[in-house]
Each structure stands twice: as C-alpha cells, then as structure tokens.
C-alpha cells in the first residue's frame, strides 16, 4: 500500500470517497447530458415527400432531411396539402385531412396491429400553406408529449409565415430528431429531471463535506467535554460522597453516579477505539456516527457531573444551593405556565362555542401555586423546610397539575352538550387512554414565564435533581425504584396511560412516572380537539386537447401559424 493511500486513511476510506465523487459527477453531469442532449443521433431517416400542394423542391428537401441524424430508425413522411378550408374554425381540420389522405392514399401510414393508430416508427410532418395550418403525427412507439408537439410546430412558424416551406419543414424535422429517442421524451420532464439531478449532486456533495465538518466538530466538542469531566472527576467523587444515601433523592442521584462511573470507563475505551482519523476517513458515515456518539456520551457525562454537584449542594444546603433550587423550580414553573395557557384556551374555545364555563378557580390555583413556590425558597433559607421535603412537595405539585389540567380539559369539553361536543370529548378520552398525553413525546423546553408579557426565565431540565424525560442517566439500573421509594406522593396512578382515576396503573419494568413529562401535551391536545376542523378546498383543472373527427386515436396535433 502506497504511503499516499495510508496518509489518506487506507484503501477502504479512499474507495468510499471515490465512489461518492463518481456519484456526484454522474448526477451533476452525466444524467443532465443524457436527459437534455442524449448521444447516438446517427440514424438517417427514411424520407417520403408527399407534396400535394406543390410548394417544395422534393429532391432538395429529401437531401436535407436525410442529413438529419435521429437516435433510432425513423420513417419520416412530409405531407403538404391545400385541401384545408382557410376559413374553417374546426380545430381538427388538418388532422382529419391527414387521416383521410392516409386511409385513401397511404394505408401504410396506419398501423396493421391496430388501425386506430399510426404505424410504428412513423413521423408525419404536415403543412397547409393555404389554410395556414401546421401539424405533426407519430406512431405509438415514437410519440411525444403535447408540449413537445407544440415545440415542433413552433420551430416552423417563423419560416412558414414567410412562405419558406422547405426551411420550416427542415426545422420541424430537426426539432423532432432532437426530441425522439431521449430517455425522457417530454422536454419539460427532462428539464425537471436535470434540475433534480443537479440538486441531488449538490446535496450529495454538501452531505459528504458536511459529514467531514460535523465529524471533526463533534470530535473537538467531545474532547472538550471529556477533558472537563476528567478534570472534575476527583471533585465529583468527593461531592457524590457528600450526597446523603438515605435520602430518596440522594439514592437516585447516587444510582446515576454509579452509572456515571461505568460510562466514564466505557467512554475512555470509545476514545481509544475512535483514534485519530486521517484524510478520507473523515468523509465516511461511520466516522460521522462514531464522532456524534462520542460527543453525546461526553456531553451526557458532563451534565451528570453538574447534577451531582447540584445534588450535593442542595441536599446539604451547602454553598450554591440557591442556584440548584432555582433550576429545580424550572419544570414546575413551566407546567404552571402550561396550566395558565390551558385556562386561556378553554376560556376562548368555550366562549366561541357559546358555552358557559368559568376558569376563574383554575386561574386562582395557578397563582396560589406560584405564590407557594416563592414561599418555599424562604422556608428553605430559614430552615422551616428541608431539601428532601421541598423536592417531595415539587413532586406533589407536579402530580396535582397533571390531574388538574386533565380535569379542566374534560370539564370544558363536557360542557358542550352538542353532538360535536360529545364527539370531541370522546376523542379526547380515547387519546388519553392510549397514553398520548402522558407519553406522547412532549419534552420540557427549558424556560418559563409568569405571564404572556413577562421576561423568560431559563433553566436546564437535563441537570435537575428531580427526574424528567430530559434527565441524563435515565438508563441507570434501579433508578425509577429509588425515585418513587420513600417519597411523599402517592405512587398509584403515576405511571403511563390509564391513570386518570386514583389507584389505576401499576409500575411496570422501566415505566416512568407521569410527572416526568410536562403537561404541555394536554394543552396542545385540548386545543387541537376544541378547535373547529379546518375547511377544505377543492379545485379542478381544465384544458384543451386536439384529436380527430372520428374514432381514430393516433398521436399528434395541429395548430395555426
């Protein structure tokens, strides 16, 4: 193996990059060339001149047409006629004249397999100098789209208007030769395919270089996170030692710390396996995914480091506990904001439906809970409230908010006793029973505000002591058991779906308590159901087509010039 290939990351990486480059060239150059101007126009047509109007030089026109290269064998028939009434307003007048001529004078133009179509391999270029009509007709195996038929006729208009019949017919033949035998017969479709192919080439090229850029960025960030974790490793162990193991929250933090130590050793091995990619290796999908995984694992450990520090400070009311407490309040404040938004949504939808409903008591609960959260901070500072009891109360408030939001949504929907109202309530209950609002993928956003106009307050849901769906270390063995064990909230009805009535629901392996997720899904679900269905619009299309006076179905059309 040459030194150059080694420096570029080895044969496999170099071949992979070369294949991607060839794909870019094929999509960006080869496909457009084949779509717009395919090769192989080496077939001379078999030319027939039927100059019934006596306006062309047969031999000169035959010679010029035979010099045009087609991409397949073609029987090219030229037909001129003055049997068209110049005052006729019938769109198919030239079509009918050409068909009548074929039936009476040139039966070989008609397909023997199906007399309703032109013969295979046949192209007819027709012009009526006196009637000022131009047309083109095709066998089924060489037919083109209506748009292309129009372009073929357009090619002759300028010459026909100045009575240059040979020049016009030659222009039609050249445009026909350019259109036939393409992988994509329609000119419009060819342009669309070309644009899409070039766009795909640019996208693939961008993806290749994006992977390299993203992989290198992920590696840099992963090393930065890992360096921070390593630098704080000893301090993290000391802080973990200060976390009270007898406390329910301390127990779950220590469970995550044990997971932290195991993942730390795994991450050391993963960095060793990742090594130092070179050259073409940075462009591979494996390098991209491995680098992203390294970054995710390293960032996760860095955040869990912060959780342990916050738990150590808050559970012992050590230095910096106030900051940790503010972060703990974030998810509950966000749920309260969702509860307030639900009150507003209910008030609006019931007013619009002309249903009497009072959300005043619920708004009072929102304010009462906000006041209590503010009071809890003072109680912690004075020693009237212990850290563990404060976290228990946050859990209790979170559970209560879920029940209250669900109850408010149900009462508001039930207040509309119309048929539509009953259908909406049934839909809500069905969605709730399926767990859509308890486990529907909703996540804490990391910010809250006390009112619609107030300043946003930000927090980090991934580093709270209380578990939520964004917390790091959720894979820690025995974590959920330690979360519920010893808390001051009822465990019945906290898990998954089917927990509407107290006592319903039993913890299953790996099940997450309901209050792990925000109540925002309930607000969104209610708003979607309570809002009237969006109106639908329908439309049609209209157009024009040209054909023949009888039942003939051959491809082709005509137009005036």
Backbone torsions as a table, in degrees:
resi	resn	phi	psi	omega
1	UNK	NA	130.4	-176.9
2	UNK	-69.5	155.4	179.3
3	UNK	-61.7	-33.1	-178.8
4	UNK	-64.3	-44.3	179.9
5	UNK	-64.9	-38.4	178.2
6	UNK	-63.0	-43.9	-179.8
7	UNK	-64.7	-27.3	-180.0
8	UNK	-89.1	6.3	171.8
9	UNK	105.0	5.4	177.4
10	UNK	102.0	166.5	-174.4
11	UNK	-61.8	-46.0	-175.5
12	UNK	-60.8	-45.7	-179.2
13	UNK	-66.5	-40.1	-179.5
14	UNK	-66.5	-43.2	179.2
15	UNK	-63.6	-41.9	179.0
16	UNK	-60.6	-43.8	178.8
17	UNK	-66.6	-38.6	179.4
18	UNK	-64.1	-40.6	178.1
19	UNK	-62.1	-42.3	178.4
20	UNK	-63.0	-40.7	179.5
21	UNK	-65.4	-40.5	177.4
22	UNK	-63.5	-38.3	178.1
23	UNK	-63.9	-39.0	177.8
24	UNK	-63.4	-44.2	179.4
25	UNK	-63.5	-42.3	-179.2
26	UNK	-63.2	-44.9	-178.6
27	UNK	-71.6	-37.6	-174.9
28	UNK	-86.6	-20.0	-175.1
29	UNK	-126.4	-54.2	-173.2
30	UNK	-66.6	-49.7	-178.4
31	UNK	-61.2	-46.3	176.7
32	UNK	-59.9	-38.7	179.2
33	UNK	-64.2	-42.4	179.3
34	UNK	-67.7	-35.7	-178.0
35	UNK	-73.7	-40.6	-174.7
36	UNK	-93.3	-37.5	-176.2
37	UNK	-145.1	68.0	-177.7
38	UNK	-63.2	156.6	-175.9
39	UNK	-87.6	176.6	172.6
40	UNK	92.6	22.5	179.1
41	UNK	-82.7	70.8	-174.4
42	UNK	-119.5	5.6	-176.2
43	UNK	-95.6	123.0	176.4
44	UNK	-82.5	133.9	-178.4
45	UNK	-75.6	153.8	170.6
46	UNK	-87.5	106.7	-168.4
47	UNK	-94.1	136.5	173.2
48	UNK	-125.2	132.7	178.6
49	UNK	-113.7	121.3	177.5
50	UNK	-123.6	81.7	-173.8
51	UNK	-91.3	74.4	-179.7
52	UNK	-70.8	-23.3	179.0
53	UNK	-89.0	-8.3	178.9
54	UNK	54.1	56.5	-178.8
55	UNK	-121.9	-3.0	-176.5
56	UNK	-126.3	158.9	172.2
57	UNK	-87.7	106.2	-172.0
58	UNK	-56.6	-49.3	-174.3
59	UNK	-68.6	-41.5	179.3
60	UNK	-64.4	-41.9	180.0
61	UNK	-67.6	-40.3	179.6
62	UNK	-61.4	-43.9	-178.5
63	UNK	-61.9	-43.0	-178.8
64	UNK	-69.4	-36.5	-179.8
65	UNK	-72.1	-36.1	178.4
66	UNK	-68.7	-18.1	177.9
67	UNK	-83.5	-3.8	179.4
68	UNK	-86.7	128.7	-179.7
69	UNK	-88.7	128.8	174.2
70	UNK	-106.5	166.1	-179.8
71	UNK	-92.0	1.5	177.3
72	UNK	-159.0	167.1	178.9
73	UNK	-68.4	129.8	-175.4
74	UNK	-133.3	140.3	170.0
75	UNK	-100.5	107.1	-173.4
76	UNK	-102.4	112.6	-179.2
77	UNK	-108.2	129.6	176.4
78	UNK	-107.7	129.4	-176.3
79	UNK	-132.0	122.8	174.0
80	UNK	-117.1	142.6	-177.5
81	UNK	-152.1	149.1	172.4
82	UNK	-115.9	19.7	179.3
83	UNK	-84.7	17.8	-179.6
84	UNK	-106.0	128.0	178.5
85	UNK	-68.9	117.5	-178.5
86	UNK	-63.6	-20.7	-179.5
87	UNK	-94.4	2.2	-177.4
88	UNK	-69.8	137.4	177.7
89	UNK	-104.2	5.4	179.9
90	UNK	-77.1	124.3	-175.1
91	UNK	-66.0	-26.0	-174.9
92	UNK	-98.4	16.5	-172.3
93	UNK	-61.0	-46.9	179.2
94	UNK	-69.2	-37.0	177.9
95	UNK	-57.5	-44.7	-177.6
96	UNK	-68.0	-36.6	179.2
97	UNK	-65.5	-43.7	179.2
98	UNK	-63.3	-44.0	-179.8
99	UNK	-64.1	-42.0	179.6
100	UNK	-63.7	-39.5	178.4
101	UNK	-63.2	-41.3	-179.9
102	UNK	-65.2	-44.0	-177.2
103	UNK	-66.4	-36.5	-174.6
104	UNK	-93.0	-33.1	-171.4
105	UNK	-118.1	-29.1	-175.9
106	UNK	-133.4	69.2	-178.5
107	UNK	-62.1	-20.3	178.4
108	UNK	-68.0	-14.0	175.9
109	UNK	-73.0	-18.0	-177.4
110	UNK	-94.1	138.7	-179.8
111	UNK	-65.3	133.2	176.8
112	UNK	-77.4	-25.9	179.6
113	UNK	-74.6	-36.4	179.8
114	UNK	-147.8	104.4	-174.9
115	UNK	-67.1	1.2	176.6
116	UNK	-90.3	4.3	-177.4
117	UNK	-134.4	160.9	174.5
118	UNK	-71.4	157.0	-178.6
119	UNK	-65.5	148.9	178.2
120	UNK	-62.4	142.6	177.6
121	UNK	76.6	4.5	-177.0
122	UNK	-97.1	136.0	171.3
123	UNK	-127.7	126.3	178.6
124	UNK	-113.8	125.0	174.3
125	UNK	-109.5	118.3	-173.1
126	UNK	-122.1	147.0	177.0
127	UNK	-147.1	140.9	174.2
128	UNK	-117.5	97.3	-177.9
129	UNK	-58.3	-42.6	-177.8
130	UNK	-72.6	-42.3	-179.4
131	UNK	-80.8	-13.5	-180.0
132	UNK	59.6	50.6	174.9
133	UNK	-122.3	146.4	175.7
134	UNK	-131.9	141.3	-179.2
135	UNK	-149.2	162.2	176.2
136	UNK	-143.7	142.3	-172.6
137	UNK	-140.1	148.0	-169.1
138	UNK	-139.8	145.4	168.1
139	UNK	-66.8	158.9	-173.8
140	UNK	-62.4	-29.7	-178.0
141	UNK	-81.2	-9.2	179.3
142	UNK	-126.3	12.9	-175.8
143	UNK	-68.5	154.2	179.3
144	UNK	-122.9	173.4	179.2
145	UNK	-75.2	165.8	-179.4
146	UNK	-60.6	-37.2	179.5
147	UNK	-63.0	-42.3	179.6
148	UNK	-68.1	-37.9	175.4
149	UNK	-57.4	-42.7	178.9
150	UNK	-63.6	-38.0	179.7
151	UNK	-68.1	-37.0	178.1
152	UNK	-63.2	-43.4	178.2
153	UNK	-67.3	-37.6	179.1
154	UNK	-62.1	-30.6	-177.3
155	UNK	-62.2	-25.3	-176.4
156	UNK	-99.5	-12.2	-170.4
157	UNK	-57.9	-47.8	-177.5
158	UNK	-59.0	-43.9	-179.9
159	UNK	-70.3	-41.5	-178.7
160	UNK	-64.3	-34.2	-179.0
161	UNK	-67.4	-20.3	177.4
162	UNK	-109.1	18.6	175.7
163	UNK	63.4	25.9	175.0
164	UNK	-93.8	80.2	-170.3
165	UNK	-69.9	-44.2	179.3
166	UNK	-61.2	-44.1	-178.4
167	UNK	-63.3	-41.1	179.6
168	UNK	-64.9	-43.6	179.5
169	UNK	-66.4	-37.3	176.8
170	UNK	-64.9	-40.2	178.2
171	UNK	-63.1	-39.1	177.1
172	UNK	-63.4	-42.7	-179.2
173	UNK	-64.3	-41.7	179.7
174	UNK	-65.8	-40.0	178.5
175	UNK	-66.6	-36.2	177.6
176	UNK	-65.7	-44.0	178.6
177	UNK	-60.9	-36.8	179.1
178	UNK	-69.2	-26.6	-174.6
179	UNK	-91.7	-30.2	-175.7
180	UNK	-82.7	149.3	175.5
181	UNK	80.2	3.6	177.0
182	UNK	-76.0	148.6	173.7
183	UNK	-57.0	-30.2	177.5
184	UNK	-122.2	109.4	-173.1
185	UNK	-67.4	-40.1	-176.5
186	UNK	-74.5	129.5	179.2
187	UNK	-64.2	-40.3	179.2
188	UNK	-64.1	-43.9	179.3
189	UNK	-63.3	-37.6	178.6
190	UNK	-62.2	-41.0	178.3
191	UNK	-64.7	-42.1	179.1
192	UNK	-62.4	-46.2	179.7
193	UNK	-62.3	-40.5	178.8
194	UNK	-61.5	-47.1	179.6
195	UNK	-62.3	-43.8	179.6
196	UNK	-64.6	-39.6	-179.6
197	UNK	-65.6	-43.7	177.9
198	UNK	-64.3	-40.8	177.7
199	UNK	-62.9	-39.9	178.3
200	UNK	-65.1	-38.1	177.8
201	UNK	-63.4	-45.7	178.8
202	UNK	-64.8	-39.2	179.2
203	UNK	-64.8	-42.9	179.1
204	UNK	-64.7	-42.4	177.8
205	UNK	-62.2	-43.4	177.7
206	UNK	-63.5	-39.0	179.2
207	UNK	-63.8	-41.4	-180.0
208	UNK	-59.6	-48.7	-178.2
209	UNK	-75.2	-29.5	175.8
210	UNK	-63.7	-42.4	178.9
211	UNK	-58.9	-43.0	178.9
212	UNK	-62.5	-49.2	-179.3
213	UNK	-61.5	-45.4	-178.5
214	UNK	-66.8	-39.3	-179.9
215	UNK	-64.0	-44.0	179.4
216	UNK	-65.6	-39.4	177.9
217	UNK	-65.7	-41.2	178.7
218	UNK	-63.4	-39.9	179.2
219	UNK	-64.0	-42.9	179.6
220	UNK	-62.2	-45.6	-179.5
221	UNK	-67.0	-38.2	178.4
222	UNK	-61.6	-43.1	178.7
223	UNK	-65.0	-37.1	179.6
224	UNK	-66.5	-44.8	177.1
225	UNK	-61.6	-44.5	-176.9
226	UNK	-65.7	-38.4	177.9
227	UNK	-62.8	-38.8	178.5
228	UNK	-66.1	-43.9	178.8
229	UNK	-62.4	-43.5	-179.3
230	UNK	-64.4	-41.1	-179.9
231	UNK	-64.8	-32.4	-177.5
232	UNK	-97.4	5.6	-171.3
233	UNK	-59.9	-48.6	-179.3
234	UNK	-63.5	-42.4	179.3
235	UNK	-64.7	-36.0	178.4
236	UNK	-63.5	-41.7	178.0
237	UNK	-62.1	-39.9	179.0
238	UNK	-65.8	-43.0	179.5
239	UNK	-64.8	-39.6	178.1
240	UNK	-62.5	-34.8	178.5
241	UNK	-66.4	-23.1	179.7
242	UNK	-87.0	-9.8	-179.8
243	UNK	-74.8	125.3	-178.9
244	UNK	-66.4	115.6	-177.4
245	UNK	-69.8	-26.1	-178.3
246	UNK	-74.3	-20.1	179.6
247	UNK	-76.9	140.5	-178.2
248	UNK	-60.2	-41.0	-180.0
249	UNK	-73.7	-37.0	175.2
250	UNK	-61.5	-37.3	-179.3
251	UNK	-64.4	-43.0	-179.2
252	UNK	-71.6	-31.4	175.9
253	UNK	-66.8	-41.3	178.6
254	UNK	-67.6	-33.2	175.2
255	UNK	-62.5	-39.8	178.1
256	UNK	-72.2	-29.9	177.1
257	UNK	-67.3	-39.6	177.1
258	UNK	-61.5	-40.4	175.9
259	UNK	-64.6	-37.9	178.3
260	UNK	-58.0	-46.8	-178.5
261	UNK	-65.2	-40.0	178.8
262	UNK	-65.4	-43.9	-179.6
263	UNK	-68.2	-30.3	178.4
264	UNK	-62.2	-45.0	179.0
265	UNK	-66.7	-37.7	176.9
266	UNK	-63.1	-39.1	-178.2
267	UNK	-67.1	-35.8	176.0
268	UNK	-58.7	-43.9	179.2
269	UNK	-66.8	-39.4	-179.0
270	UNK	-64.3	-39.7	176.2
271	UNK	-63.5	-38.9	179.3
272	UNK	-65.0	-41.2	179.5
273	UNK	-69.7	-34.5	-179.3
274	UNK	-67.4	-38.4	175.8
275	UNK	64.6	-145.7	-180.0
276	UNK	-124.1	92.6	-179.7
277	UNK	-58.5	150.3	-179.3
278	UNK	-129.7	148.5	169.7
279	UNK	47.2	-118.0	-174.6
280	UNK	-68.2	-17.9	179.7
281	UNK	-60.8	-30.4	-179.6
282	UNK	-66.4	-19.9	-177.5
283	UNK	-89.0	-4.3	-175.2
284	UNK	-82.6	152.4	177.7
285	UNK	-64.1	-37.9	-178.6
286	UNK	-63.0	-42.1	178.6
287	UNK	-63.5	-40.6	179.6
288	UNK	-61.8	-48.6	-178.2
289	UNK	-69.0	-39.6	179.5
290	UNK	-65.3	-40.2	178.9
291	UNK	-65.7	-41.6	178.3
292	UNK	-64.0	-38.3	178.1
293	UNK	-65.9	-41.1	177.3
294	UNK	-60.0	-45.4	-179.9
295	UNK	-61.7	-45.1	-179.7
296	UNK	-61.3	-44.2	-179.8
297	UNK	-66.0	-42.5	-178.4
298	UNK	-67.5	-41.2	178.4
299	UNK	-64.9	-37.9	179.0
300	UNK	-60.5	-45.4	179.0
301	UNK	-66.0	-37.8	179.4
302	UNK	-64.0	-37.6	178.5
303	UNK	-72.6	-38.5	178.9
304	UNK	-66.3	-31.1	172.1
305	UNK	-56.8	-42.5	179.1
306	UNK	-67.5	-35.7	178.1
307	UNK	-62.0	-45.4	-178.7
308	UNK	-63.9	-41.1	177.9
309	UNK	-63.3	-42.5	-179.9
310	UNK	-66.5	-41.5	179.7
311	UNK	-64.3	-42.2	179.4
312	UNK	-62.1	-41.8	-178.9
313	UNK	-71.3	-45.0	-173.1
314	UNK	-75.9	-46.1	-175.5
315	UNK	-67.1	-20.1	176.2
316	UNK	-107.1	2.3	-175.1
317	UNK	50.6	42.9	177.7
318	UNK	-84.0	-175.4	179.7
319	UNK	-56.6	133.0	178.7
320	UNK	87.5	9.3	-177.9
321	UNK	-67.3	-29.2	-178.9
322	UNK	-62.1	-40.5	179.0
323	UNK	-65.6	-41.4	178.2
324	UNK	-63.5	-38.4	-180.0
325	UNK	-66.8	-40.5	177.7
326	UNK	-60.5	-38.2	178.0
327	UNK	-66.7	-35.1	179.1
328	UNK	-68.0	-32.2	-179.4
329	UNK	-71.4	-21.2	-174.4
330	UNK	-53.3	-54.5	-178.8
331	UNK	-60.1	-37.7	-179.7
332	UNK	-69.1	-42.4	175.4
333	UNK	-60.2	-39.4	179.3
334	UNK	-65.2	-39.8	176.5
335	UNK	-64.6	-38.3	177.2
336	UNK	-64.2	-38.5	175.9
337	UNK	-62.9	-37.9	177.0
338	UNK	-67.3	-38.7	177.8
339	UNK	-61.6	-44.2	178.0
340	UNK	-63.5	-38.8	177.8
341	UNK	-65.4	-36.2	177.7
342	UNK	-65.6	-39.8	176.8
343	UNK	-58.4	-44.3	179.8
344	UNK	-65.4	-41.0	179.9
345	UNK	-65.0	-40.8	178.9
346	UNK	-65.3	-44.6	-179.8
347	UNK	-59.7	-41.5	-179.2
348	UNK	-68.9	-48.3	-175.3
349	UNK	-68.1	-38.2	179.2
350	UNK	-71.1	-34.6	176.2
351	UNK	-64.8	-42.7	179.7
352	UNK	-65.3	-36.3	179.4
353	UNK	-82.1	0.4	-179.3
354	UNK	58.4	44.3	178.0
355	UNK	-112.5	132.0	179.6
356	UNK	-76.7	120.9	-179.3
357	UNK	-155.5	136.7	-176.3
358	UNK	-113.4	116.9	177.5
359	UNK	-98.5	7.7	-178.8
360	UNK	-56.5	-47.7	179.7
361	UNK	-60.1	-37.0	-179.8
362	UNK	-69.8	-39.2	177.0
363	UNK	-65.3	-32.5	177.3
364	UNK	-66.6	-36.5	178.0
365	UNK	-64.8	-40.7	179.0
366	UNK	-58.0	-48.2	-179.5
367	UNK	-65.9	-38.8	179.2
368	UNK	-61.3	-43.7	179.9
369	UNK	-67.0	-37.3	178.2
370	UNK	-65.2	-40.0	177.6
371	UNK	-63.6	-39.2	-179.2
372	UNK	-65.5	-39.6	178.6
373	UNK	-61.8	-39.2	177.6
374	UNK	-65.9	-38.4	179.7
375	UNK	-69.2	-31.2	-179.8
376	UNK	-63.1	-34.4	178.2
377	UNK	-62.6	-43.1	178.4
378	UNK	-66.0	-40.1	180.0
379	UNK	-64.5	-37.6	177.3
380	UNK	-65.5	-42.7	-178.9
381	UNK	-65.5	-32.7	-178.0
382	UNK	-87.7	-10.8	-178.4
383	UNK	89.3	1.6	178.9
384	UNK	-72.5	-16.5	-178.5
385	UNK	-133.7	128.2	179.0
386	UNK	-82.5	156.7	178.8
387	UNK	-57.1	-43.8	-178.4
388	UNK	-64.4	-41.4	178.7
389	UNK	-65.8	-35.7	178.8
390	UNK	-64.7	-42.6	178.7
391	UNK	-67.7	-37.3	175.2
392	UNK	-59.4	-41.8	-178.5
393	UNK	-67.9	-36.2	175.6
394	UNK	-62.2	-40.4	176.4
395	UNK	-61.3	-45.0	-179.1
396	UNK	-62.5	-41.0	177.8
397	UNK	-64.1	-41.1	-179.5
398	UNK	-62.3	-44.4	178.7
399	UNK	-63.2	-43.9	-179.2
400	UNK	-61.7	-39.0	179.8
401	UNK	-65.3	-38.0	177.1
402	UNK	-62.1	-46.3	179.9
403	UNK	-63.6	-42.9	-177.2
404	UNK	-67.3	-41.4	178.8
405	UNK	-64.2	-43.8	178.3
406	UNK	-62.3	-44.1	-179.2
407	UNK	-63.9	-41.2	179.0
408	UNK	-63.1	-44.3	179.8
409	UNK	-61.8	-43.2	-179.9
410	UNK	-65.3	-44.7	-178.8
411	UNK	-64.2	-39.2	-179.5
412	UNK	-66.3	-41.8	179.1
413	UNK	-69.3	-37.7	179.9
414	UNK	-69.9	-22.2	-179.2
415	UNK	-66.4	-25.0	176.7
416	UNK	-88.4	102.5	-174.3
417	UNK	-87.7	5.8	177.6
418	UNK	-70.3	169.6	178.8
419	UNK	-60.2	-42.6	179.4
420	UNK	-65.1	-37.8	178.4
421	UNK	-64.3	-41.6	178.4
422	UNK	-65.6	-36.1	178.1
423	UNK	-66.2	-38.4	178.7
424	UNK	-66.5	-41.6	178.2
425	UNK	-62.7	-43.6	179.8
426	UNK	-62.2	-38.8	178.6
427	UNK	-66.4	-41.7	178.4
428	UNK	-61.3	-47.4	-179.1
429	UNK	-62.6	-36.2	178.3
430	UNK	-66.8	-45.0	178.3
431	UNK	-62.4	-40.1	-179.1
432	UNK	-65.9	-42.7	-179.4
433	UNK	-62.6	-30.9	178.9
434	UNK	-79.6	-3.4	179.2
435	UNK	83.7	15.8	-177.0
436	UNK	-61.8	-37.9	-175.4
437	UNK	-91.9	-16.4	178.2
438	UNK	-91.9	-31.2	-174.9
439	UNK	-139.4	40.5	-174.0
440	UNK	-93.3	18.4	176.6
441	UNK	87.6	4.3	178.5
442	UNK	-68.5	143.5	-178.9
443	UNK	-131.2	152.3	173.3
444	UNK	-67.7	138.0	-175.0
445	UNK	-85.5	-21.7	178.5
446	UNK	92.8	15.3	175.7
447	UNK	-153.9	159.7	177.6
448	UNK	-154.2	161.8	175.3
449	UNK	-144.1	149.1	-176.0
450	UNK	-77.0	-19.3	177.3
451	UNK	-155.5	173.2	-174.4
452	UNK	-63.2	-28.0	-175.2
453	UNK	-103.8	-2.8	-173.8
454	UNK	-79.9	166.9	-179.8
455	UNK	-70.5	145.5	177.9
456	UNK	-75.2	141.1	175.6
457	UNK	-113.7	126.0	-174.7
458	UNK	-103.5	148.2	174.8
459	UNK	-147.7	172.7	-178.6
460	UNK	-112.8	101.6	-177.7
461	UNK	-64.5	-20.8	-178.3
462	UNK	-75.0	-17.3	-174.6
463	UNK	-115.5	18.7	176.7
464	UNK	-77.2	152.2	176.3
465	UNK	-69.6	-46.8	174.6
466	UNK	-65.4	137.2	-176.2
467	UNK	-74.7	138.7	168.0
468	UNK	-141.6	177.9	-172.9
469	UNK	-66.0	-14.8	178.7
470	UNK	-100.6	1.1	-177.9
471	UNK	-64.6	147.5	175.9
472	UNK	-87.5	150.7	178.5
473	UNK	83.3	20.6	-179.2
474	UNK	-67.5	-16.0	179.4
475	UNK	-82.4	-3.2	-176.7
476	UNK	-58.8	128.9	-179.6
477	UNK	-58.8	135.8	176.8
478	UNK	72.3	12.7	-175.4
479	UNK	-65.7	-49.9	-174.1
480	UNK	-65.5	-33.5	177.2
481	UNK	-63.1	-40.0	179.5
482	UNK	-73.0	-24.4	178.8
483	UNK	-66.3	-45.8	-173.3
484	UNK	-85.4	-34.0	-174.2
485	UNK	-60.3	127.2	172.8
486	UNK	81.2	8.2	-178.1
487	UNK	-88.2	162.3	-179.3
488	UNK	-90.5	28.4	177.1
489	UNK	-125.0	149.4	179.4
490	UNK	-68.4	135.8	179.5
491	UNK	-82.3	-22.3	-179.1
492	UNK	-66.5	134.2	175.1
493	UNK	80.9	11.9	-178.2
494	UNK	-95.9	-4.8	-170.2
495	UNK	-112.0	133.7	168.2
496	UNK	52.6	-145.4	179.3
497	UNK	-90.4	178.3	179.0
498	UNK	61.4	32.1	-178.9
499	UNK	-113.7	22.8	-175.9
500	UNK	-65.7	-44.8	-178.7
501	UNK	-92.6	141.4	-178.9
502	UNK	-55.8	138.0	178.2
503	UNK	93.9	-12.7	-179.7
504	UNK	-82.6	148.5	175.6
505	UNK	93.0	136.1	178.7
506	UNK	-130.5	134.9	-179.5
507	UNK	-58.6	130.6	174.3
508	UNK	-110.3	168.9	-177.0
509	UNK	-58.7	123.4	178.4
510	UNK	78.8	3.9	-178.8
511	UNK	-70.6	144.3	-179.8
512	UNK	-108.3	134.0	178.3
513	UNK	-55.0	149.4	-176.9
514	UNK	-56.8	-38.4	-174.7
515	UNK	-76.0	6.4	172.8
516	UNK	-72.0	-21.9	-177.7
517	UNK	-111.6	153.9	-178.5
518	UNK	-72.4	161.9	178.4
519	UNK	-85.2	0.7	-179.0
520	UNK	-57.1	-30.0	179.2
521	UNK	-64.1	-34.5	177.0
522	UNK	-64.8	-40.9	-179.9
523	UNK	-64.0	-47.6	179.7
524	UNK	-62.3	-43.2	-179.5
525	UNK	-62.5	-43.8	179.1
526	UNK	-63.7	-45.4	-177.0
527	UNK	-62.5	-39.4	179.7
528	UNK	-65.8	-38.5	-177.5
529	UNK	-76.9	-40.0	-175.9
530	UNK	-74.1	-24.0	-179.8
531	UNK	-74.8	143.2	178.0
532	UNK	-66.3	150.0	-179.7
533	UNK	-62.5	141.1	179.9
534	UNK	-67.9	140.2	179.8
535	UNK	-68.4	154.5	-179.9
536	UNK	-112.2	150.0	179.1
537	UNK	-123.6	144.6	177.9
538	UNK	-132.2	152.8	-180.0
539	UNK	-147.2	172.7	179.1
540	UNK	-131.3	-173.0	176.7
541	UNK	-136.5	155.5	178.2
542	UNK	-138.9	152.8	179.8
543	UNK	-163.0	-172.1	179.0
544	UNK	-129.6	152.4	177.9
545	UNK	-141.0	155.2	179.0
546	UNK	-115.1	147.8	-179.6
547	UNK	-152.2	-147.3	-177.3
548	UNK	-121.8	157.9	-178.1
549	UNK	-64.2	-32.0	-177.7
550	UNK	-100.6	-148.3	-177.5
551	UNK	-94.3	10.0	-179.6
552	UNK	-66.4	140.4	-174.2
553	UNK	-119.9	12.0	-177.7
554	UNK	-59.7	152.9	-177.7
555	UNK	-78.1	139.8	177.0
556	UNK	146.6	168.7	-178.9
557	UNK	-161.2	172.5	179.2
558	UNK	-144.0	163.8	179.1
559	UNK	-158.9	165.8	179.5
560	UNK	-82.4	157.0	172.8
561	UNK	-127.4	NA	NA
